[in-house]
């Protein structure tokens, strides 16, 4: 049902007046039309900068392609796009990989993006607004910083998926994925409470295996692999979705299997009996186990995940998302220990970064 509703929503938000261009000539013609929505159908290398004339409002969707200019023609300091006053240019890429590339000769006041959205504030000069009054938006820009050296510096302005019009859709997708991940972890907790012992700990692995197989958004599977501020911020949405998913399964457990609620309460009592510092410390190795298991699983090797889950359960290491299930199943939520587990998991999930740096040295 959710998938059906999402498909309908995508259709409702879809743009129909899109002009697809594959050559420089087609692109230069298209940008002269006010209100045009232009999509690149192929990589385009310009012979000179692209002119956006006065009072023309256009949108250029890189659509995963690269827009560059010839390195033999450096007028306008090597800019790829020159936007005139009272114009509006919106840059985006509805498919990952879109980029604008050029060799920029001048890093002075007269180059660069003067007015951009918050998400691309650190981007370097490739698009030049002629007057400060114009509106220029570049959505979802990756922060790639060139070295300031003498001569021409190669600068790339690359994009994530379209930030503005599809950001809400992206967040909705992320929340749906994280709720389903929470459900998977909740099911793992469910069988663990029913079976108990080593068998229950091994069966818990089903939840993590499902998350990895379906590519769902789980906090302990994502917090060790963020590469930018947006992905770091997304962890808040993921935690919220994971909470809802585990909460739903916890409610089901409490209602449908009351004979096992005592088992969940014992887990909660064990957590409550430890200091916040101890909970934090116990969450660190769990985070490390999860990041290691995910790295191996991404390479098609699932044994570390199969062994890692029983390992953290038997040792009593705290998994912040699994703990949500136990709290909700027992109807006894402990906020501070849970927050400490979240912090500890985050630290543990990123230990592998330090190991990789040490290995490179």
VOLUMSE-31592 format. One record per residue (C-alpha): residue in three letters; chain; x, y, z. Coordinates in steps of 0.5 Angstrom, whole numbers, m for minus. Example, Ala and Ser with C-alpha at 12.3 -4.5 7.8 and 13.67 -1.06 7.14 Angstrom:
<markes>
 code unit     x     y     z
  ALA    A    25    m9    16
  SER    A    27    m2    14
</markes>
This chain:
<markes>
 code unit     x     y     z
  UNK    A     0     0     0
  UNK    A     6     5     2
  UNK    A     9     3    m5
  UNK    A     3     5    m9
  UNK    A     2    11    m5
  UNK    A     9    13    m6
  UNK    A     8    12   m14
  UNK    A     2    16   m14
  UNK    A     6    22   m11
  UNK    A    12    21   m15
  UNK    A     7    22   m21
  UNK    A     3    28   m18
  UNK    A    10    31   m17
  UNK    A    13    30   m24
  UNK    A    15    35   m29
  UNK    A    12    34   m36
  UNK    A    15    41   m39
  UNK    A    22    38   m39
  UNK    A    27    40   m45
  UNK    A    32    34   m46
  UNK    A    39    37   m50
  UNK    A    45    33   m52
  UNK    A    49    38   m56
  UNK    A    52    45   m54
  UNK    A    47    48   m60
  UNK    A    41    45   m57
  UNK    A    43    47   m50
  UNK    A    44    55   m52
  UNK    A    38    55   m55
  UNK    A    34    52   m49
  UNK    A    37    57   m44
  UNK    A    34    63   m48
  UNK    A    27    61   m46
  UNK    A    24    64   m40
  UNK    A    22    58   m35
  UNK    A    25    53   m39
  UNK    A    27    46   m35
  UNK    A    33    43   m39
  UNK    A    35    36   m38
  UNK    A    42    34   m40
  UNK    A    41    28   m44
  UNK    A    49    27   m45
  UNK    A    56    30   m43
  UNK    A    56    37   m46
  UNK    A    63    40   m47
  UNK    A    62    48   m49
  UNK    A    66    52   m53
  UNK    A    65    58   m49
  UNK    A    61    60   m43
  UNK    A    54    59   m43
  UNK    A    50    65   m43
  UNK    A    44    66   m39
  UNK    A    41    73   m41
  UNK    A    37    78   m38
  UNK    A    31    77   m34
  UNK    A    31    69   m36
  UNK    A    29    64   m31
  UNK    A    31    57   m33
  UNK    A    33    51   m29
  UNK    A    38    46   m31
  UNK    A    38    39   m29
  UNK    A    45    36   m30
  UNK    A    41    29   m30
  UNK    A    48    25   m28
  UNK    A    52    28   m33
  UNK    A    58    33   m34
  UNK    A    57    40   m36
  UNK    A    64    43   m38
  UNK    A    68    48   m42
  UNK    A    74    47   m47
  UNK    A    80    49   m44
  UNK    A    83    53   m50
  UNK    A    78    59   m48
  UNK    A    79    62   m42
  UNK    A    75    69   m43
  UNK    A    70    70   m36
  UNK    A    76    67   m32
  UNK    A    74    60   m34
  UNK    A    67    60   m32
  UNK    A    62    55   m35
  UNK    A    56    59   m34
  UNK    A    55    67   m34
  UNK    A    49    69   m31
  UNK    A    46    76   m33
  UNK    A    43    81   m28
  UNK    A    35    80   m26
  UNK    A    36    73   m28
  UNK    A    35    66   m24
  UNK    A    38    60   m25
  UNK    A    37    53   m22
  UNK    A    42    48   m22
  UNK    A    40    41   m20
  UNK    A    42    34   m21
  UNK    A    36    29   m21
  UNK    A    41    23   m21
  UNK    A    47    22   m17
  UNK    A    54    24   m21
  UNK    A    52    31   m25
  UNK    A    58    36   m25
  UNK    A    60    42   m28
  UNK    A    68    42   m29
  UNK    A    72    48   m31
  UNK    A    79    51   m30
  UNK    A    79    57   m27
  UNK    A    84    62   m27
  UNK    A    82    67   m22
  UNK    A    79    67   m15
  UNK    A    78    74   m14
  UNK    A    71    78   m12
  UNK    A    69    77   m19
  UNK    A    69    70   m19
  UNK    A    64    65   m16
  UNK    A    57    64   m13
  UNK    A    55    70   m10
  UNK    A    48    68    m8
  UNK    A    47    60    m7
  UNK    A    43    56    m2
  UNK    A    45    53     4
  UNK    A    47    46     2
  UNK    A    52    49    m3
  UNK    A    55    55     1
  UNK    A    62    51     0
  UNK    A    62    50    m7
  UNK    A    68    54   m11
  UNK    A    67    58   m17
  UNK    A    64    55   m24
  UNK    A    58    59   m25
  UNK    A    58    67   m25
  UNK    A    52    71   m23
  UNK    A    54    78   m26
  UNK    A    50    82   m21
  UNK    A    49    81   m14
  UNK    A    41    82   m15
  UNK    A    40    76   m19
  UNK    A    38    69   m16
  UNK    A    42    63   m16
  UNK    A    41    56   m13
  UNK    A    45    50   m13
  UNK    A    42    44   m10
  UNK    A    46    39    m6
  UNK    A    53    41    m8
  UNK    A    58    36    m6
  UNK    A    64    40    m3
  UNK    A    70    39    m7
  UNK    A    76    44    m5
  UNK    A    81    45   m11
  UNK    A    88    47    m9
  UNK    A    90    55   m10
  UNK    A    96    54   m14
  UNK    A    99    59   m19
  UNK    A    96    58   m26
  UNK    A    89    54   m28
  UNK    A    86    50   m22
  UNK    A    81    45   m24
  UNK    A    75    46   m20
  UNK    A    69    41   m20
  UNK    A    62    43   m18
  UNK    A    58    36   m17
  UNK    A    51    34   m14
  UNK    A    47    29   m10
  UNK    A    40    28   m12
  UNK    A    36    34   m14
  UNK    A    36    37    m7
  UNK    A    30    42    m7
  UNK    A    24    39   m11
  UNK    A    25    32    m9
  UNK    A    28    33    m2
  UNK    A    22    32     1
  UNK    A    21    25    m3
  UNK    A    28    23    m1
  UNK    A    26    24     7
  UNK    A    20    20     6
  UNK    A    24    15     2
  UNK    A    29    15     8
  UNK    A    23    15    13
  UNK    A    20     9    10
  UNK    A    26     5     9
  UNK    A    28     7    17
  UNK    A    22     4    19
  UNK    A    22    m2    16
  UNK    A    29    m3    18
  UNK    A    26    m2    25
  UNK    A    21    m7    24
  UNK    A    27   m12    22
  UNK    A    31   m11    28
  UNK    A    24   m11    32
  UNK    A    23   m18    29
  UNK    A    30   m20    31
  UNK    A    29   m18    38
  UNK    A    22   m22    38
  UNK    A    25   m28    36
  UNK    A    31   m27    41
  UNK    A    26   m26    47
  UNK    A    22   m32    45
  UNK    A    27   m37    44
  UNK    A    33   m35    49
  UNK    A    40   m37    50
  UNK    A    45   m38    44
  UNK    A    39   m40    39
  UNK    A    35   m34    40
  UNK    A    42   m30    39
  UNK    A    43   m33    33
  UNK    A    36   m32    30
  UNK    A    37   m25    32
  UNK    A    41   m24    26
  UNK    A    35   m25    21
  UNK    A    34   m18    23
  UNK    A    41   m15    21
  UNK    A    41   m20    15
  UNK    A    34   m17    12
  UNK    A    37   m10    13
  UNK    A    43   m11     9
  UNK    A    39   m15     4
  UNK    A    34   m10     3
  UNK    A    39    m4     3
  UNK    A    35    m1     9
  UNK    A    37     5    13
  UNK    A    39     3    20
  UNK    A    42     7    25
  UNK    A    48     3    27
  UNK    A    49     1    19
  UNK    A    49     8    17
  UNK    A    53    12    22
  UNK    A    60     9    21
  UNK    A    59    11    13
  UNK    A    57    18    13
  UNK    A    61    22     8
  UNK    A    58    29     9
  UNK    A    54    34    13
  UNK    A    47    32    10
  UNK    A    48    24    11
  UNK    A    50    26    18
  UNK    A    44    30    19
  UNK    A    40    24    16
  UNK    A    42    20    22
  UNK    A    36    24    26
  UNK    A    31    21    21
  UNK    A    34    14    21
  UNK    A    34    14    29
  UNK    A    26    17    29
  UNK    A    24    12    23
  UNK    A    28     6    27
  UNK    A    24     8    33
  UNK    A    18     7    30
  UNK    A    19     1    27
  UNK    A    21    m2    33
  UNK    A    16     1    37
  UNK    A    11    m2    33
  UNK    A    14    m9    34
  UNK    A    14    m8    41
  UNK    A     7    m7    42
  UNK    A     5   m13    38
  UNK    A    10   m17    42
  UNK    A     7   m14    49
  UNK    A     0   m15    46
  UNK    A     1   m22    42
  UNK    A     6   m25    47
  UNK    A     5   m23    54
  UNK    A     8   m29    57
  UNK    A    15   m27    54
  UNK    A    14   m20    57
  UNK    A    18   m22    63
  UNK    A    24   m23    59
  UNK    A    24   m17    56
  UNK    A    23   m13    63
  UNK    A    29   m17    65
  UNK    A    33   m14    59
  UNK    A    31    m7    61
  UNK    A    33    m8    68
  UNK    A    40   m10    67
  UNK    A    41    m4    63
  UNK    A    37     0    68
  UNK    A    42    m3    73
  UNK    A    48     0    70
  UNK    A    51     7    70
  UNK    A    50    11    64
  UNK    A    58    11    63
  UNK    A    58     4    63
  UNK    A    52     4    58
  UNK    A    56     8    54
  UNK    A    62     4    54
  UNK    A    58    m2    52
  UNK    A    55     1    46
  UNK    A    62     2    43
  UNK    A    64    m5    42
  UNK    A    57    m6    39
  UNK    A    58     0    34
  UNK    A    65    m3    32
  UNK    A    62   m10    31
  UNK    A    56    m7    27
  UNK    A    60    m3    22
  UNK    A    65    m9    21
  UNK    A    59   m13    19
  UNK    A    56    m8    15
  UNK    A    63    m7    11
  UNK    A    64   m15    10
  UNK    A    56   m16     8
  UNK    A    57   m10     3
  UNK    A    63   m15     0
  UNK    A    58   m21     0
  UNK    A    61   m24     6
  UNK    A    56   m25    11
  UNK    A    59   m29    16
  UNK    A    62   m23    21
  UNK    A    54   m21    21
  UNK    A    52   m28    23
  UNK    A    57   m28    28
  UNK    A    57   m21    30
  UNK    A    50   m21    33
  UNK    A    50   m27    37
  UNK    A    57   m24    40
  UNK    A    54   m17    42
  UNK    A    48   m20    45
  UNK    A    52   m25    49
  UNK    A    57   m20    52
  UNK    A    51   m15    53
  UNK    A    54   m10    49
  UNK    A    48    m5    48
  UNK    A    45    m4    41
  UNK    A    41     3    41
  UNK    A    36     0    36
  UNK    A    35    m7    39
  UNK    A    34    m4    46
  UNK    A    28     0    43
  UNK    A    24    m6    42
  UNK    A    26    m9    49
  UNK    A    24    m2    52
  UNK    A    17    m2    48
  UNK    A    16    m9    49
  UNK    A    16    m9    57
  UNK    A    13    m2    57
  UNK    A    19     1    61
  UNK    A    22     6    57
  UNK    A    29     9    59
  UNK    A    31    15    56
  UNK    A    38    17    58
  UNK    A    41    10    58
  UNK    A    38    10    51
  UNK    A    41    16    49
  UNK    A    48    14    52
  UNK    A    47     8    47
  UNK    A    46    12    41
  UNK    A    52    16    43
  UNK    A    57    10    44
  UNK    A    54     6    38
  UNK    A    56    12    34
  UNK    A    63    12    37
  UNK    A    64     5    36
  UNK    A    61     5    29
  UNK    A    67    10    27
  UNK    A    73     6    30
  UNK    A    74     3    23
  UNK    A    76    10    20
  UNK    A    81    11    25
  UNK    A    84     4    24
  UNK    A    84     5    16
  UNK    A    88    12    17
  UNK    A    93     8    22
  UNK    A    93     2    16
  UNK    A    95     7    11
  UNK    A   100    10    15
</markes>
